[in-house]
Amino acid sequence: MRRFLMLCLLLLISAKSFAAEHPKPREDHVQARLYSPITATGDKTVIPVALELKLQPKWDTYWRTPGDAGLAPVLKWDGSDNFKSADLKYPLPHRLTAFDLDNIVYTDAVTFPIDVTVANAGQPLNLKLHVDLLVCNDICVPEKHDLTLSLPAGEAKPSSDADAYKDAVAKLPQQAGGDFHFDKVWLDYDPSNKNYVVVQATSPEAPAADADLFIENPAGLTYGKPVTTYDAKTKTLTLRAEIHSNDPLDSIKTSLSKSPFTLTWRNHDKGIEGTATLGEKPAGAGPLVTPREGAVVMEEMESISPEILFLALLGGLILNLMPCVLPVLSIKVLSVVSHGGKENKKTIFRNFMASSAGIVVSFWGLAAALVALKSAGQSVGWGIQFQHPAFLVFLTFIVLFFAANMWGFFEIPLPRFIARHIVAKHEHEPTLVGHFLTGVFATLLATPCSAPFLGTAVGFALARGPFEIFSIFTFLGLGLALPYLVLAVSPRLFKYMPRPGKWMVTLKKILSVALLLTAVWLANIIITLQTMPTLDEGWEELDQAAIPKLVEDGKTVVVDVTADWCLTCKANKKFVLDQPDVVEAMSHDNIVKMQADWTQHDESIAAYLRQFGRYGIPFNVVYGPGAPKGIALPELLTKKDVMDALSEAASE
């Protein structure tokens, strides 16, 4: 499910670069060769051949199950003579972790042995192979290679590539059996509400430090690197791998029990492959997290990558530019500019640090609430509090108060314990608690907005445990508070701002109107929550079950998950989806537009978002014959994003 997070980071560059024209082969990244270890077909019905890929140093391509991101190789044999079928065999891969997402890859070079079954034994074989690959380094590049191989009739003698083929076959995993065999598979969970697959096997040798287990199941879930324990006396190997899914354990169990697991064990350079069927947890199995394993688990929790923390910081910073947050920062700066920037440096530092503290503490409060909801089995997501009328009434009241404040009067009666902190001591000097509450207010207004990088960071956090959620939300808060922190430590910046004057009165009124419009918008949401969700004209209600059949019939399906409280959704609609050229592109008879309204809480929509590793909106995805699993678009849409996705999804 989480593979689309990584695809957004790694593949969007490729999609944008190659959508404008037909992609050209990029042989500079991969040298591909098709060869056979024999010189002729002989009397064989199965002919051994091999696909050799030599990549540039440190470039990767993907295994048959890529992991959280990537695409497996696709081979097409159209135009081959005397060809019946082909069985591609995959050598032992290795795990590559980027942005705390797991990818199963080959690096630098790989050779795939292939068993080709001929239509007529003893006859010449002419192969035409078209290979589609995805190769990645700092970026991902799709490559296409067309290869040929001709074997005449005659005695099947060893060719000059016989030794190379033998080496390639030696790198294939062996079938489980004998001394090593997989015994049991069951599901478990830990107190942080993470779900795991636990595999028990019998192994004659202890696992190496880099040992790994690659887990496959038709349910389509992905799995992290397992925590491994080994009992030398009983030769029992136990592997516990996290399931990358936020769905309840019962739902996961239902999907995983339909088909056996394919398990590929890597120990040093040796590989063993076998199957096992999901069963019940053994009665004698100990607790999931034992004291002996605790240190390992803690080490994994603390290994959250700097890249994800940076994305969270950047996402929080960009939130300041969102229309729902910018007025708050403007008001804050205006309060200092009104003095000509001549306030005491210590006072400026204190006040802006108080606002920063209000922001960070508010994000901690959001994190705590989400952890509590998640532990209780409830749906969690960015901005879900806007689905509750009581919260909206409270926020509307606060917004109206700030608007009245900007006009210089306070006709709105407030509880005394609030008013004595927020209301100014005199015209330009709110209390320290008042500045703190300004930060809280900025956070509340930020939650219906989404920004670039925010979805990736929040999606990563909410798919993990409490440690990750608090870490990510701390950096989100620091990002939103960053302008306040910069102004707190660099008050000289106010010297470069305009001097006080009549323009300030006009600006204050403009900002107050913006806040009044926000209050009207919030009131409209409260009214909307009391009615049935409505769809935009020309869109039909999201039907997830119908999408695969529509794609199979050659249709392109555009999905828009939106809500009346989502300002970024409104911006996407006005500036992209409702633009004439985009409307015209999506009005084709072959395009089906589906919309899901998340204004009110709907668990089915929350579950749909989780399939893509998303926990907030806006969310847009495009399906089609060229993208049956969907192309997830960024939070802030552009016309090019939409047009490129439509083009890619529609192509065979």
N, C-alpha and C positions, 0 to 999 in steps of 0.2 A: 504493500500500500504506500509506503513512504518513498518508493522509487521516483514518484513524480516531483518530490521536493528536489531531488538531485538533478532530475531532468531539466527542471526550470533553471537551475544554476549552470548546468553543463551543456544543454542542448539548444537553449534559446539563441545563443550566439550562432550556432550552426544553422538553425532554422531561418534566422534573419539574413544570414550571409548567402544562403543557397536558394532562398525562395524566389528571388527576383529572376533567376534564370536557371536552366537545368544544371544541376551540379555536375562538375567535371571530375573525372577520376583524379585522385591525389596520390599517385604512385610514389611521390617523394616521401610519404609517411610509411608506406608498406610496399614491399616487394613480394608478390604472390607467384607461386609456381605449382603446377599440377604435374605429378610424376607417378610412375609405377615401378615397383621393384622387379618386374618381369618384362621381357622384351616382346612377348606375343601372348595371345589369349590361350593357346594350347587347347585342352578339352575342358577347361574350367567353366563352371556356371557362375562362380563368384570371383571377380577379378580384384586384386588388391591395388589400390591407388592411394595417393596421399596429397593433401593440400598443405603446402608449406607457406608460412607467413613470416617474413622477416621485417620487423618494425624498427623504426629509428630508435636509438637509445632512450629508455625511460618512457616510451609510448606503450599504451596498453590496448588490448581488445578483450572481448568478453566471453565468458563461459556460457554454457547452454541456459543456465539460470543466473542472470547477471547480478542479482542482489537488489539493493535499494535503488539502483539506477542502471542505465546502459541498455544495450540491445545485443542479443545473441546473433552469431553469424547466420545469414540466410543464403542457402544454396539452391540454385535453379538449374535444371539440366535440359532445358528446352532446346530442341534441335539436335540432340545426340542420336546416333545411329546404333542399333542393337542394344539399346539401353532399356532395362526394365525397372530397376529401383536402386537406391543407394542408402547405405547405413553409415552415417557419420559418427565417428568415435571420438570422444573428448578426452584429451590427456588431463592429468591432475592439475588443477588450477591453484591459485593462491588468493588470499584475501587482501584487499586494499581498502583502507579506511580513510575517508575524506569527509570533512564537516561532520564527523561522528556518524556517518552513514557507511554501510558496508557494501563493497562491490567485489564480485568474484571475477578475477581477470587472469590474463596471460600478459607477461611483460617481455619486451624485446623480441621474442621469437616463439613460435609454436607450430607444430605439425600435427594435422588431424588425419589419422588413418581412415580410409573409407573403403567399405566393401561394396563393390558395384556388382549387382546381379544382371547378367546379360539375358537378352531375349532368346538368343540361339547360341548354344555352346559351340566352340570351334570356329565361329565366324569373327571377322574383324570388328573391333570396337572403336568407334569415333565419339569422343566425349566433347561436349561444349558446356562449359560451366560458367554461370554468372554468379558472382559472390557479392553480397551486400554486407559491409562491415561498418562498425562504429569504432573508431580509434581515438584515444584520448591521451592528453598530457595536461597542460594547463587549460586547454579547450578541447572540445570533442569535434571530430570531423567525420562525416559519413563518406565512405569510399566504395566505389564499384569497380570490380575487376572481372574481365572476361578472359577465360582461359580455355585452352584446347589440349587434347591428348589423343593420339591415335595409336592403337596397338593392332598389328596385322595378325592374321591367322598364322598358326605355326607353333613350334615347340616353345613352351614358356620357360625360357632360360633366365637366370638372374641378370638384372640390369646393373648399370653402374651405380644406381641409387638403392641397391638392395640393403646395404649396411645402414644408410640413412633411415630407410623404412623400418628396419629392425630396431634401431634406437628409438624411433617414434612409438612403436608398439610397446616397447619396454616402459614407456612413461604412462601407459594407460593403467587405471586402477584395476586391481585384481578382484575377482568375485569373492565375497565373504564366504567362509566355510573353513573347516578344519580347526586350527588353533584359534583363529579369530572369527567371531560371529556376533551379530547384533541380537540381543536377547529381548529387551523390553523398551517400550516407548510410552510415556504418559505425560500428562499436563499438570502443572502446578503453578502457584502464584506466591508472592511474598507480601509482607505487610504494606509495602508501598504501592500495591495494586498492579504490579507488573506481572505479566503472564510468561510462562516458560514451557519449552519442550525439554523433557528430561529423557536422555537416551542411556540405556545400560547395555554394556557389551562385555564380552570376555576377550581379553587380549593377553598374549604371551609376553609382551614387553611393555614397559612403562612409556607414557607419552613424553615426547621431546618438548622443549620449551616453546617451540613454534608449532606444536600439533594443533590441528583444526578439524572441525566437522562441518561439512556443507550439507544442508538439509533442504530437501525438495518435497513438495506436495502439490497436487493439482489445485488445491484451494488458493494458491497464489500468494500466500503470505511470505514475508522475508524474516530472516533470523540473524541475531548477532553472533559474535564469536563466543563459543561456549566456555564456561568455567569448568575445568577438568579436575577430577580426583581419581586416584588409582590405589587400589588395595592390592599390594604385592602378594599377600598370602592367598587370596581367593582369585587373583588375576581379574578382578572386576574393575571395569572402566566406567565411570559415571560422568556424563556430560550434560551440562545445563545451559541451554541457549535461550536468550530472551526473544520472545515473539514481538516483532515490530508492528503491533496493532493495539489500539485502544479499546477494541470491542470487548464486551463481557466474556468471561471464560467459557460460559455455556455455549455462546454463539460460536466461539472459536472451535470448541470441541466438536460441535455439530458439523462444521465445514471440514475439519481435518480428519474426521472419522470415516468419511466417504471413500477415501482411497488410501493405499499404503504410502508410507514415507519411502523415498529413496535417500539413502544415507551414504555419503562419501567421506571416509576417514583418511586424513593425511597425517602421517607421522614420519618426520624427516622427509625424504623424497619418495617414500612408499605410500601407495594409495590402495584402499580396500573399499569396495562398493557393495552394498546390499540393500535389502528392503526390510521394513518392519511395519506392523499394523498398530495403530493407537489402541492402548488398553487402559485399564484402571490403574491408579497409583497403588503399588504393592503395599500390603498391610505393614510390612516391616520397614518400609522406607522412612528414613529420618526426616527432620524438618528441612525445608528448602535451604535456608540460610543457617548453617551451623557455625559455632564459634570459630572452628578451624578455617571456615571459608570467609568469615566476616571481614578479615583484613583485605582479602582479594576484592570483595564486593565494594568496600570503602574506596579502594584504589580506583576502581572503575568509575565510581561516582565522581571522584575528584578529577577525572581525566577529560572533563568537558573541554572542547577544543577552543583555542583563542579565536578561531574564525567565527564560530557561532556567537561568542560574546561580542565580537566586533560588529557583527550584523545586528545584534540587539541594540548596541550603542548607537549605531548609525540609523536604525529604524526609529528609535526614540527621538533622535535629533531631528530627523525629517518631519516628525509629527508636529514640530513647532510651526511648520509652513502650511499645515492643513487649515482650512477655513474655520474649523471648529475650535482651534487652539490659538491661532495667531492673535485674535483680539486680546486675549489675556496677557500675552507677553507685551503687546503694544501698550496696554494700560499700565503695566508695571514700569516700562521704560518712560512712559509719559509722566508718571508721578515724580521721577527724578528730573526729567527735562524741565518740568514746571518750575524747578528751582534754578534752572540754568546749569544743572550739573554741579552745583556748588555745595551740595550737602557734605557733611563730614564723611571722610572715607570710611571711618569705622561704622558709621550709621548705614552707609550704602552696603558695606560688606555684611553687616548683621542682617539687614532686611532681605537682601537677595539670597543669602544662605538660608534664611528661614523659609523662603519660598521653595528653594531647592530641597530642603528637608521635607516640606509638605508633599512635594512630588514623589520623592523616593519612598517615604513612609506610606503614601497612598498605593504605590505599586506593591509594596510589601503586603498591604491589606488585601489587594486584588489577588496576589499570589496565595495568601493564606486561605482566602475564600475558595479559590479554584482547587487547592489541595483538599480542602474539606469536602467540597462537592464531589471531587473525583473519588475520594476515599469512600464516600457514601454511594458510589455507583451512578452518580448523576452525570449528565452531559456537561462538558466544560467548553468554553470558547471565548474568544475576544469579543467584548461588547454584548455578552448575553444578558447583562443587567438591564439593557434597554428593552428587553422583552417583558419587564415587570412594571405595571402602572405606578406602584408606590414610589419606586425609584424615580420615575419620570416626573411625578408630581413634585417630589423634593427638589430635583434638579431645576425644574421650571421656576420654582420659587426662588432658588439661589440666583438664577440668571436674571430674573426680574429685579432682584435686589441690586445686583451689580449695575444693571442698566440705570436704575434710579440713582445709584451712587454717582454715576457719570454725569448726571444732570444736576448733582449737588443738593438733592433733597432726599428724605427718607420717610415718605408717607406710608411705606409698607411696614406694618407693625411686626417686630421681631421679638422672640423670647429674649428676656433681659440677659441671660447667660451667654447668648450668641452676640447680641448687639454690642455688649460692652467690649468685646474683643475685635469685632469687625469694624464697627463705626469709628471714624477717626477721632483722635484726641482733639485735634483741630484740623483745619482744612487739608493739610498735606502730610499728616503723620499717623497712619494706622499703627496699631499695637503690633508687637512681635508675633503674637498669635494670629493677628489679622493677615500678616504676610505669609505665615505658614498655611493658613486656610486658602490663600490665593493659589498656592501650589497644589493644594488638594482640588481646588476648582478646576485648574488647568488639566489635571489628570482625569477628572470626571468627564470633561468635554472632549478629551482625546480618545476615549474608548470607542465611540462610534466611527472613528476614522481609521483607515488603514494606510500604510505607506510602504514604499519599496523596502524590502528586507525585513519588515515587521512580520509578515506572514511566515517567512522561513524560520525566524527566531521563535515566534510563539508556537508554531507547529512543532518544532523540535522540543520545546519545553513541555508542552502538554502531552506529548507522547512518552514522556519520561516520568521520573518520580519527583518527590518534594524538593530534593537538593537541586535538581536541574531547573525546576520551575522557579524557585527563589533566586537562583543565580541569574537566569535569563531576565526575570522581571526586575532585578536590581539594576542590571545594565540598561534595560529599557528606561527605567526611571532616571538613571544618570544621563542617558542620551537626551531625554526630554528636558532635564534640568541643566544641560550643558550651557545654554546661553545665559542662564541666571548665574551659574558658577563663574563664567568668563567675566561677566559684568561685575560680579562681586570682588574678584581679585584684580580686575583692571578697570577701576572707576575712571581712569583717564580717558577711556573711550567716549565718555559723555561730553568731553570737550569738543569733539568733532560733530556733535549733533546740533541742530538748529537752536537758536536762542529762543527763549519763551516769547510768545506773542499771541496775536489774535488767532493765528492758525491753530493753536492748541484748543481753543474753544470749539472751532469747527471740527477738528479731529475727534475731540471727546464726544461730540454729538453724533458723528459718523459711527464711532465705536459703540455708542449706546444704541443706535438704530440696529447695528449688526447684532447686538445682544438681544434686542427686542424681537428681531426676526428669528433668532435662535429659540426664544421662548415660544413664539408662534409655531415653529417647526416641532418643538417638543409637545406642545398641546395637540397638534395634529396627529402625532404618533399615539398619544393617549387615546384619542378618538378612534384611530385606526385599530388599536388593540381590542376595541370592543366590537369590531365588525369582522366579517370573514375576509381572509386574504384575497386580494384581487391581482389579476395578471395584466401586464401591459398589452395594448392592442397588438394583435398579430402573433402573440405567444400562446402556447398551450402549456398546461400543467406538466411538471416534470414526471415522467414515467420511466423509472430506471430499468424496469424489466423489459420495456419495449426497445431500448436502445440497441442491444446486440442484433435483433432481427432487422431493424431499420438499416444498420450499417451493412449487414449481410446483403440487403437488397440494394446496396449502392448509394444509400442516402448519407448526407452529411447532417449531423445533429449538433446544434449549438445549445449549450446549457448556460443559463444565467441564474446564479443564486444571489438574491438581493433582499433588501428589507427597507421599510420606510425610514428607519432610524439610521441607516448607513449612508453617511454623507459622501463617502468615496464612491458608493454605488451610484448615487445620483450624478456625481461628476462624470463617471464612466458613461452613463446613459446619455447625458446631455452632449458631451464633447466627443464621444466616439460612436456608441451604438445607435444613436439617433441621427447621426450625420448622413446626409443624402447618399453618398457613395457607399457607405457601409450598409445602409438600409437596402439599397438596390442590390448589393452583393448577396445579402441574406434573403432576398425575396425570390430567389430561384426556386422552381418547383421541386428541385432535388434536395432542398435544405429544409430541415425541420427545426423550429425554434422552441425550446422548452425552458420554462422558467419556474423557479421555486421561491416562494415568498417566505422568508424567515423572520418576518416582523414579530409574529408570535412563535413561541417555542414549538418546534416540531422535531421529535427524536429521529424520524426517518431522514430529515434533511441533515441533522447533525451527523448521523452515521454515514451519509453519502459524502460529506466533507472529509470525514476521517479516512475514507478510502484513499484520498489523495494526500493525507498528512496535513490537512488544513483544519483549523479550528476557529476561523473567523471569515468574514466576508468583507469586500466582494470576492466572488469566486466565479470564474468563467472557464469552461472547458469545451473543446471541439472534438467530436468523434467523426470518423469516416472510414472508408475502405483503406486509406493510407495511415490511419491512426485509430485502430479498433479499441485501444485502451484509453484513448483520449489524449489531447494536448492541453495541459493546464496552462492558462495564461497568467501573467503577473497581476498583482492587485490593481495597479494603475495601468489602465489599458491605453494603447495607442492604435491608430488606424492600421499601422503596419503589422502590429501584433495580430490583430483580428484577420486581416487579409492574408497574411502568411499562413496562419493556422487553417483558414478555410481552404487555401490552395493545397497545403500539405495533406490535410485530412481527406480531401476529395480525390487525390491521386491514388492510383492502384499501387 
